[in-house]
Amino acid sequence: MTRTTVHLLRHGEVHNPARVLYGRLPGYGLSERGKRQADMAAAALADEDVTAVLASPLERAQQTAAPIAAKHGLDVLTEPRLIEAVNLFEGKRFGVGVAGGGLLRHPEQWWLLRHPFQPSWGEPYAEIAERMRAAVARARELAAGHVAVCVSHQLPIWTVRRSFEGKRLWHDPRRRQCTLTSLTTLVFDGDELVELRYREPPA
């Protein structure tokens, strides 16, 4: 059977001096440190047989994908299904006290937290998993027998990982194993997932 590897790469550090939840908001590109992280990720993948590079349409993902594509003489393919999850707290600072932005000090916001298992403040986990699985399937088809890199975001990557592992999708965000420019690697024989790995190249 054809063995194909799909790397799910989280983007690098974002320039976000106001420390807001930026979600899908435009204009949030990589910081200087994030650009270095992207270069390190590209170096870590330089010797692999990468034949397809796909990225979320958001600026930070496109910037992270660019050095990888350049090393392999490829174009970055924009894949809308790799985009960050919808979050109704976009543009706000999330915290309890004044220093953290005070979002939780406003009772009118509490309604958005009523169903943490869905979650009620954004895109349902099941929908994230479904679109991410479709993106992985496209990457696997484009790079059949080789390696594909998909640059996405923490929550989508963690959600689809749990989906492939057969675990419940709701989770404690503090326990996500998906740091900046980390690689969650899916190895397929044909359509069957036979291996799942995780590593952190910049580390």
Backbone bond lengths (Angstrom), bond angles and torsions (degrees), N, CA, C in turn:
res aa  C-N    CA-C-N  psi(-1)  N-CA   C-N-CA  omega(-1)  CA-C   N-CA-C  phi
1 M - - - 1.457 - - 1.530 110.18 -
2 T 1.324 116.06 155.56 1.456 121.65 -179.37 1.518 110.69 -74.93
3 R 1.331 116.40 123.75 1.466 120.66 178.36 1.529 109.30 -96.77
4 T 1.309 115.69 124.74 1.457 122.25 -177.57 1.522 109.23 -129.87
5 T 1.307 116.08 137.37 1.461 121.77 179.03 1.522 109.42 -110.38
6 V 1.321 115.98 132.80 1.468 121.68 175.57 1.524 107.89 -121.84
7 H 1.321 115.78 114.96 1.462 121.04 175.55 1.530 108.79 -91.33
8 L 1.324 116.85 128.30 1.459 122.09 171.15 1.529 106.97 -100.54
9 L 1.324 115.20 110.55 1.460 121.30 -174.97 1.515 110.09 -107.91
10 R 1.316 116.57 123.96 1.458 119.72 174.16 1.537 108.62 -77.74
11 H 1.323 117.18 143.38 1.458 122.08 -179.58 1.526 111.38 -62.63
12 G 1.340 115.63 168.89 1.454 121.41 178.45 1.521 112.71 -82.33
13 E 1.335 114.74 -179.20 1.468 121.44 -177.88 1.530 110.91 -59.14
14 V 1.323 115.85 140.14 1.467 122.85 -176.94 1.525 110.89 -101.25
15 H 1.327 115.95 143.44 1.471 120.17 173.62 1.525 107.86 -76.54
16 N 1.331 115.93 109.85 1.463 121.17 -172.38 1.532 109.27 -147.62
17 P 1.344 116.88 66.66 1.473 119.33 -175.37 1.519 113.88 -61.33
18 A 1.337 118.30 -27.44 1.466 120.50 -179.91 1.519 112.15 -81.09
19 R 1.328 117.00 -9.60 1.467 123.52 177.43 1.537 112.32 56.01
20 V 1.319 114.63 47.83 1.462 119.27 175.98 1.526 109.84 -96.35
21 L 1.328 115.44 164.25 1.459 120.66 170.17 1.529 106.79 -78.38
22 Y 1.316 117.31 104.13 1.467 119.81 -171.42 1.514 113.44 -85.70
23 G 1.321 119.02 -25.37 1.461 121.45 174.32 1.519 113.44 49.19
24 R 1.343 115.80 -119.14 1.466 121.16 -179.73 1.526 112.95 -98.33
25 L 1.320 117.64 9.18 1.460 120.17 -178.57 1.534 110.31 -62.83
26 P 1.334 117.77 141.81 1.467 120.30 178.75 1.529 111.26 -75.29
27 G 1.316 115.58 162.39 1.457 120.55 172.20 1.515 115.57 88.18
28 Y 1.328 117.85 9.56 1.463 120.10 179.68 1.527 108.95 -107.68
29 G 1.334 114.38 90.40 1.458 120.61 179.25 1.513 111.74 -96.29
30 L 1.318 115.58 -176.54 1.454 121.07 -178.06 1.526 111.66 -72.06
31 S 1.318 115.02 145.35 1.457 120.97 169.30 1.527 108.13 -76.28
32 E 1.325 116.94 175.04 1.470 119.57 176.49 1.526 110.42 -61.01
33 R 1.323 115.89 -39.29 1.464 119.31 177.34 1.527 110.28 -65.48
34 G 1.333 116.57 -38.85 1.450 120.44 178.22 1.519 112.48 -62.55
35 K 1.337 116.31 -37.16 1.471 120.11 177.63 1.524 110.81 -65.93
36 R 1.335 116.44 -38.75 1.468 119.16 176.38 1.524 110.66 -65.76
37 Q 1.324 116.64 -38.87 1.464 119.93 177.45 1.529 111.07 -62.18
38 A 1.332 116.44 -40.38 1.460 120.37 178.64 1.524 110.89 -62.88
39 D 1.334 116.46 -40.48 1.462 120.06 177.74 1.523 111.07 -64.76
40 M 1.334 117.00 -37.82 1.460 120.39 178.71 1.520 111.24 -67.25
41 A 1.324 116.53 -38.28 1.462 119.83 176.76 1.520 110.32 -64.58
42 A 1.336 116.53 -41.02 1.460 120.42 178.05 1.524 110.52 -62.33
43 A 1.330 116.87 -40.52 1.461 120.18 178.95 1.524 111.08 -64.61
44 A 1.333 116.40 -37.71 1.464 120.55 179.97 1.526 112.22 -65.78
45 L 1.337 116.09 -25.69 1.467 120.70 -178.17 1.522 112.94 -103.17
46 A 1.341 116.75 4.55 1.466 120.84 -172.70 1.521 113.31 -60.47
47 D 1.327 117.70 -34.76 1.463 120.64 -175.93 1.524 113.29 -92.51
48 E 1.318 117.34 2.00 1.467 120.04 179.85 1.525 111.02 -88.25
49 D 1.311 115.23 157.63 1.466 122.23 -175.65 1.529 110.11 -84.27
50 V 1.327 115.67 63.51 1.464 121.08 -177.00 1.530 109.64 -78.90
51 T 1.318 116.70 123.22 1.465 121.37 179.80 1.526 112.62 -120.82
52 A 1.341 117.44 -2.56 1.463 120.60 177.02 1.528 109.30 -151.38
53 V 1.329 115.76 133.31 1.468 122.11 176.16 1.519 107.15 -125.55
54 L 1.330 115.73 118.37 1.455 121.73 -179.91 1.524 108.06 -117.54
55 A 1.330 116.45 150.59 1.468 119.35 -178.74 1.517 110.80 -147.97
56 S 1.311 114.37 149.43 1.453 122.61 168.22 1.528 108.59 -54.33
57 P 1.334 118.24 150.18 1.462 119.73 178.89 1.524 114.43 -70.42
58 L 1.321 118.92 -10.87 1.459 120.55 -177.82 1.529 111.29 -71.78
59 E 1.329 115.24 146.93 1.460 121.92 -170.97 1.518 113.11 -54.52
60 R 1.331 117.69 -44.32 1.457 120.68 -176.23 1.524 112.23 -63.92
61 A 1.330 116.88 -33.50 1.458 120.55 178.13 1.523 111.17 -73.69
62 Q 1.330 116.32 -41.73 1.462 120.46 178.53 1.529 110.26 -62.03
63 Q 1.339 117.05 -41.42 1.460 120.53 179.56 1.526 111.78 -66.39
64 T 1.319 117.09 -35.81 1.466 120.75 178.77 1.521 110.82 -69.85
65 A 1.319 116.43 -35.77 1.466 120.76 -178.30 1.522 112.56 -73.90
66 A 1.333 117.46 -29.06 1.462 121.52 -171.07 1.536 114.34 -55.91
67 P 1.346 120.40 -49.86 1.465 118.77 -178.62 1.527 113.46 -66.66
68 I 1.324 117.21 -28.43 1.469 120.42 176.83 1.517 109.64 -67.53
69 A 1.337 115.98 -48.51 1.460 120.34 179.31 1.521 110.77 -61.06
70 A 1.331 116.46 -40.77 1.464 120.05 -177.97 1.524 111.59 -63.12
71 K 1.331 117.06 -40.44 1.467 120.59 -179.45 1.521 111.97 -62.90
72 H 1.323 117.14 -27.26 1.464 121.04 -176.23 1.531 112.31 -107.60
73 G 1.329 116.85 8.08 1.450 120.12 177.98 1.510 113.73 65.87
74 L 1.326 116.11 36.36 1.461 121.38 -175.96 1.526 110.91 -118.78
75 D 1.311 115.99 162.52 1.459 122.18 169.82 1.527 108.60 -93.06
76 V 1.315 116.11 151.46 1.464 120.49 173.35 1.525 107.88 -81.97
77 L 1.333 116.14 124.09 1.460 121.37 177.04 1.522 108.28 -93.47
78 T 1.305 117.60 122.59 1.463 120.75 178.06 1.519 109.32 -77.10
79 E 1.337 114.98 124.67 1.463 121.80 179.80 1.532 108.07 -119.92
80 P 1.343 117.70 102.88 1.472 120.83 -175.63 1.523 114.17 -57.79
81 R 1.316 117.57 -27.23 1.469 119.74 -176.56 1.526 112.87 -74.68
82 L 1.338 117.91 -7.85 1.461 121.82 176.18 1.525 112.56 -88.49
83 I 1.320 117.75 2.14 1.465 122.17 -173.68 1.533 112.10 -65.83
84 E 1.322 114.91 160.10 1.465 121.58 176.49 1.526 110.23 -59.70
85 A 1.317 116.52 154.98 1.465 121.45 178.42 1.531 110.64 -70.40
86 V 1.312 115.52 148.65 1.466 120.90 173.38 1.525 108.62 -63.27
87 N 1.326 116.55 137.54 1.465 121.18 179.02 1.524 108.59 -143.68
88 L 1.326 117.06 120.34 1.456 121.52 -176.84 1.526 113.15 -73.34
89 F 1.335 116.97 -5.11 1.458 120.94 175.86 1.528 112.03 -94.01
90 E 1.325 118.04 8.99 1.460 121.17 179.94 1.533 111.46 -51.83
91 G 1.323 115.94 138.22 1.455 121.26 177.08 1.512 114.02 83.18
92 K 1.337 117.41 -2.28 1.468 121.08 -178.70 1.514 110.13 -110.67
93 R 1.317 114.41 158.77 1.460 120.51 171.79 1.506 108.01 -94.91
94 F 1.313 116.31 133.12 1.452 120.48 -175.72 1.519 109.21 -101.95
95 G 1.314 116.86 118.31 1.452 120.51 179.36 1.516 110.55 -173.08
96 V 1.309 115.46 173.34 1.457 120.72 -178.32 1.521 110.85 -96.07
97 G 1.311 116.77 -43.30 1.461 120.08 -176.36 1.514 112.78 -97.17
98 V 1.313 115.12 -178.62 1.460 121.24 179.87 1.519 110.50 -61.51
99 A 1.338 116.69 -41.46 1.460 120.64 -177.86 1.520 111.64 -62.21
100 G 1.335 117.60 -31.52 1.453 121.08 -179.18 1.509 113.60 -89.71
101 G 1.322 117.03 3.51 1.450 119.95 179.73 1.514 112.52 104.85
102 G 1.334 116.13 -21.18 1.450 119.95 172.97 1.510 116.83 72.22
103 L 1.335 118.63 17.63 1.456 120.78 -177.19 1.530 112.14 -55.79
104 L 1.326 116.97 -41.98 1.457 120.37 -177.57 1.525 112.79 -77.52
105 R 1.321 117.49 -2.79 1.456 120.73 176.47 1.518 111.45 -84.76
106 H 1.333 118.17 -3.33 1.453 122.84 -177.10 1.535 110.39 -108.99
107 P 1.326 118.01 105.99 1.471 121.07 -175.91 1.520 113.88 -56.07
108 E 1.327 118.76 -26.74 1.463 119.57 -179.03 1.532 111.72 -66.42
109 Q 1.335 117.16 -16.66 1.467 120.87 178.35 1.523 112.29 -87.98
110 W 1.320 116.83 -16.05 1.456 119.31 -173.55 1.523 112.57 -64.49
111 W 1.346 117.05 -28.49 1.461 120.76 -179.32 1.526 111.14 -57.41
112 L 1.332 116.44 -32.07 1.463 120.44 -178.69 1.528 112.31 -69.67
113 L 1.316 116.86 -13.95 1.462 120.80 -178.37 1.525 112.86 -100.78
114 R 1.340 116.96 12.16 1.463 120.31 -170.02 1.528 113.67 -68.88
115 H 1.342 118.42 -28.89 1.466 121.45 -177.63 1.528 109.85 -127.38
116 P 1.322 118.34 80.45 1.470 120.05 -177.31 1.520 113.73 -64.91
117 F 1.337 118.32 -20.87 1.462 120.05 -177.34 1.525 112.73 -81.95
118 Q 1.327 117.81 -8.48 1.471 119.56 -178.36 1.524 114.06 -86.95
119 P 1.314 125.76 -56.00 1.464 127.94 -1.33 1.532 111.74 -94.78
120 S 1.320 116.95 157.40 1.459 122.06 -175.75 1.521 112.70 -75.99
121 W 1.333 119.06 -14.38 1.467 120.86 -178.09 1.532 112.50 -92.88
122 G 1.329 116.68 3.48 1.460 116.84 -178.57 1.512 113.08 -170.64
123 E 1.314 115.06 -156.06 1.464 122.73 -176.65 1.529 110.41 -65.86
124 P 1.326 118.48 131.53 1.469 120.44 179.06 1.524 112.19 -59.81
125 Y 1.317 115.96 141.82 1.459 120.59 -179.54 1.529 111.79 -56.20
126 A 1.333 117.26 -39.16 1.465 120.66 -178.26 1.531 111.07 -62.23
127 E 1.326 116.80 -37.21 1.461 120.19 179.60 1.528 110.77 -71.42
128 I 1.324 116.52 -37.43 1.468 120.11 176.78 1.525 109.31 -61.51
129 A 1.327 116.81 -47.80 1.462 120.99 -179.10 1.523 111.24 -60.47
130 E 1.318 116.88 -41.85 1.464 120.50 -177.66 1.526 111.46 -63.71
131 R 1.325 117.02 -46.87 1.479 118.40 -178.03 1.525 111.28 -70.86
132 M 1.327 117.23 -35.31 1.456 119.49 178.70 1.530 111.40 -68.06
133 R 1.325 117.29 -37.49 1.464 120.33 175.32 1.531 110.36 -61.56
134 A 1.332 116.22 -39.03 1.462 119.89 178.58 1.528 110.32 -66.03
135 A 1.320 117.59 -39.49 1.465 120.98 177.64 1.523 111.07 -64.58
136 V 1.319 116.85 -41.74 1.468 120.84 177.67 1.531 109.98 -63.27
137 A 1.321 117.18 -41.00 1.466 120.79 178.71 1.526 110.85 -61.73
138 R 1.328 116.87 -40.34 1.474 120.06 177.30 1.527 110.62 -64.24
139 A 1.329 116.70 -44.65 1.461 120.58 179.47 1.522 110.89 -61.92
140 R 1.317 116.22 -41.93 1.468 120.89 179.67 1.529 111.13 -63.10
141 E 1.310 116.49 -38.04 1.464 120.93 178.58 1.529 110.95 -69.13
142 L 1.335 117.12 -42.88 1.459 120.52 -179.00 1.527 112.38 -65.54
143 A 1.333 116.45 -33.21 1.467 120.82 -174.84 1.524 112.16 -111.90
144 A 1.300 118.23 27.25 1.470 121.79 -175.58 1.527 111.57 -49.73
145 G 1.319 115.42 123.52 1.453 120.96 -179.18 1.512 114.15 84.19
146 H 1.332 117.31 1.01 1.470 122.01 -177.10 1.531 109.22 -133.63
147 V 1.340 116.29 -145.46 1.463 121.51 -176.46 1.519 109.28 -127.76
148 A 1.330 116.32 135.58 1.463 122.57 173.64 1.521 108.88 -118.58
149 V 1.323 115.94 147.87 1.470 122.10 175.12 1.517 107.74 -119.66
150 C 1.324 116.58 127.29 1.467 122.55 177.84 1.523 108.18 -117.30
151 V 1.316 117.80 115.94 1.466 121.28 -179.47 1.526 108.90 -94.68
152 S 1.323 115.19 120.50 1.458 120.08 -175.34 1.529 109.17 -139.57
153 H 1.316 116.55 -148.16 1.456 123.31 -170.40 1.529 109.66 -130.82
154 Q 1.316 115.93 164.65 1.469 119.65 -170.41 1.529 113.58 -58.18
155 L 1.325 116.89 -55.07 1.466 118.83 -175.19 1.530 112.48 -63.13
156 P 1.331 120.10 -46.67 1.467 118.60 177.38 1.529 113.34 -59.52
157 I 1.339 116.98 -41.60 1.463 119.28 -179.77 1.521 110.86 -65.54
158 W 1.324 116.70 -45.36 1.465 119.63 -178.47 1.529 111.02 -66.08
159 T 1.310 116.46 -37.41 1.463 119.92 -179.09 1.523 111.32 -66.78
160 V 1.331 117.15 -44.87 1.467 117.97 -178.99 1.528 110.53 -71.02
161 R 1.316 116.88 -30.65 1.471 118.26 175.12 1.523 110.41 -61.06
162 R 1.333 116.24 -47.27 1.463 119.31 179.56 1.526 110.78 -63.38
163 S 1.327 116.64 -34.12 1.459 120.29 177.15 1.528 110.85 -63.31
164 F 1.326 117.15 -46.23 1.465 120.74 178.73 1.526 111.83 -65.21
165 E 1.331 116.20 -31.36 1.467 119.86 179.81 1.523 112.48 -81.60
166 G 1.328 117.12 -4.91 1.456 120.47 179.96 1.518 113.63 74.16
167 K 1.331 116.98 24.48 1.462 121.36 -179.98 1.528 110.50 -97.73
168 R 1.338 116.28 160.17 1.458 119.45 175.34 1.524 108.62 -61.63
169 L 1.323 116.25 146.71 1.457 119.86 -173.10 1.519 113.64 -81.99
170 W 1.335 118.67 -31.65 1.458 119.02 178.06 1.521 108.48 -72.91
171 H 1.338 116.46 147.59 1.451 119.98 -170.47 1.531 109.81 -162.98
172 D 1.312 115.64 172.08 1.463 122.91 174.33 1.533 107.47 -86.75
173 P 1.345 119.01 114.37 1.468 120.71 -178.27 1.529 113.78 -55.99
174 R 1.327 117.12 -25.83 1.459 120.18 -178.74 1.518 112.53 -70.63
175 R 1.333 116.31 -13.83 1.459 120.59 -176.46 1.529 113.33 -104.16
176 R 1.336 116.70 9.93 1.465 119.14 179.12 1.533 110.91 -67.57
177 Q 1.316 115.82 133.75 1.458 121.30 174.74 1.527 106.95 -100.99
178 C 1.320 115.26 83.97 1.466 120.09 -175.99 1.525 108.82 -165.24
179 T 1.322 116.49 71.98 1.455 120.69 -178.47 1.531 110.30 -77.26
180 L 1.321 116.22 171.99 1.458 121.23 179.12 1.529 111.07 -56.60
181 T 1.323 116.34 134.74 1.467 125.96 -177.29 1.529 113.59 50.58
182 S 1.326 116.04 32.78 1.463 119.99 172.41 1.527 109.08 -84.01
183 L 1.333 115.28 158.81 1.459 122.20 179.77 1.523 110.44 -115.16
184 T 1.311 115.99 118.82 1.451 122.05 169.80 1.527 105.44 -102.62
185 T 1.315 116.82 114.13 1.463 121.93 -169.15 1.518 111.18 -107.34
186 L 1.326 114.84 128.17 1.459 122.77 177.79 1.527 108.23 -112.93
187 V 1.330 116.46 125.56 1.461 121.12 179.40 1.527 108.41 -113.60
188 F 1.325 115.57 126.58 1.461 121.18 -176.37 1.529 111.03 -117.46
189 D 1.320 115.66 139.48 1.460 121.89 162.74 1.517 105.67 -104.03
190 G 1.333 116.94 107.24 1.451 119.34 -171.80 1.516 109.33 62.62
191 D 1.322 117.10 -123.49 1.463 121.70 178.92 1.521 113.00 -93.85
192 E 1.331 117.38 -4.24 1.464 120.77 -173.75 1.517 111.84 -94.25
193 L 1.332 116.31 127.85 1.455 121.35 174.57 1.525 108.71 -74.79
194 V 1.332 116.52 121.11 1.465 120.09 -176.58 1.529 112.78 -113.64
195 E 1.331 116.85 -12.33 1.466 118.95 -179.02 1.516 109.35 -157.77
196 L 1.340 115.84 143.66 1.456 122.22 175.15 1.523 107.31 -134.30
197 R 1.344 115.77 126.06 1.460 120.95 -178.02 1.521 110.28 -129.42
198 Y 1.325 115.31 163.06 1.475 120.13 178.17 1.523 107.82 -142.54
199 R 1.348 115.93 137.86 1.464 120.35 174.08 1.526 109.46 -154.08
200 E 1.339 114.24 164.85 1.456 122.04 -176.51 1.522 109.40 -126.40
201 P 1.351 118.56 88.58 1.463 120.90 -176.21 1.518 115.26 -52.95
202 P 1.365 120.48 -46.56 1.466 118.91 -179.32 1.523 113.51 -62.02
203 A 1.341 116.25 -27.51 1.466 119.28 -179.96 1.529 111.44 -68.86
